[in-house]
């Protein structure tokens, strides 16, 4: 019986930890303002999250660190194409073209 109780207490604490911070902004409304420095820092959160998702896929090949792999080369081409052109499709086409060439054409 005690094991089941601890399980429900754990569920309740997880729910409070999840809902509490999100609900606090709704309950407090406009009275809850973040400091300007934190607001400026939070502007970089989406880019940091995207980089954290993409970087392991570019640098790891088969679960091991390998900076010389097709994904990394394609990533460099995507970055170069994105910096040189405002066309949103060009980085995608250039990166996928190089990746397909390296994978299928050269068997890398």
C-alpha positions, -999 to +999 in steps of 0.1 A: +000+000+000+028+024+008+044+020-026+012+031-043+010+062-021+046+072-030+038+068-066+008+091-064+028+116-044+054+116-071+028+121-098+014+151-079+049+167-075+056+162-112+023+178-121+030+208-098+065+212-112+050+212-147+018+232-143+031+256-116+056+277-137+033+278-167+002+287-147+019+314-127+020+337-157-017+332-163-027+337-126-004+367-120-013+383-153+005+415-164+018+420-128+044+393-134+072+409-154+105+393-161+137+414-157+148+430-190+181+411-189+162+378-187+139+389-215+168+396-237+184+363-229+152+344-236+153+357-272+181+332-279+163+302-265+147+290-297+180+292-316+198+274-288+172+246-287+174+242-324+212+240-322+210+214-294+188+193-316+208+196-348+244+196-336+245+160-324+232+148-357+258+167-376+288+157-355+280+121-345+281+093-370+270+059-357+270+073-322+306+083-322+321+118-327+333+121-363+337+157-376+344+143-411+311+129-422+285+136-449+261+153-425+287+178-413+297+186-449+261+191-458+256+213-427+285+235-438+270+239-472+236+248-457+252+274-435+271+289-465+240+289-487+219+305-460+245+333-454+248+341-491+212+340-502+179+351-488+161+323-506+147+298-480+148+269-504+184+272-515+201+259-483+177+230-482+184+221-519+221+226-516+225+206-484+203+177-495+220+177-529+254+174-514+243+148-488+227+127-516+258+130-537+281+120-509+258+091-497+245+076-530+271+089-555+303+084-536+290+057-511+303+076-481 
